Amino acid sequence: MIRELMHDPLFLAKPSEAAAVDDLQIAKDLEDTLTAHSEECVGMAANMIGESKRIICFLDGLGYTTMLNPKIIKKEGIFETEEGCLSLLGGPRKTKRYKKIKVQYQTKEFKTKIQTFSGWTAQIIQHEIDHINGILI
């Protein structure tokens, strides 16, 4: 189900709670909402649809990847960039990101994975993990 976007900075600034099996519908709604906004957005976090859960979804190649309870366990090559966000009003904001990251997360089947990402995909993941950690750019 496509959900309304959350714009309340106080809600978005709160760190999210761990995702559990009962939260799989939130993951589905997140992907549906991201798909509906695909022309202006490449990633979303659950708090962007009003759910304070550690779930992110992002465009990865030809499809969407959903991560439950992701955390960055290694990062390399810091750089400065500008990013926009559907949840935040105003234009792009300056931020620092890493060129390469290693992420530990759970799949929708709750299998733990560790995967390395680089470039644009790594930047998207960092932005969405910031969201679930309550960090606004």
Beta strands, then each sheet from edge to edge (+ up, - down):
strand 1: 43-45
strand 2: 55-60
strand 3: 63-83
strand 4: 93-106
strand 5: 112-118
sheet 1: 1+ 2- 3+ 4- 5+
end
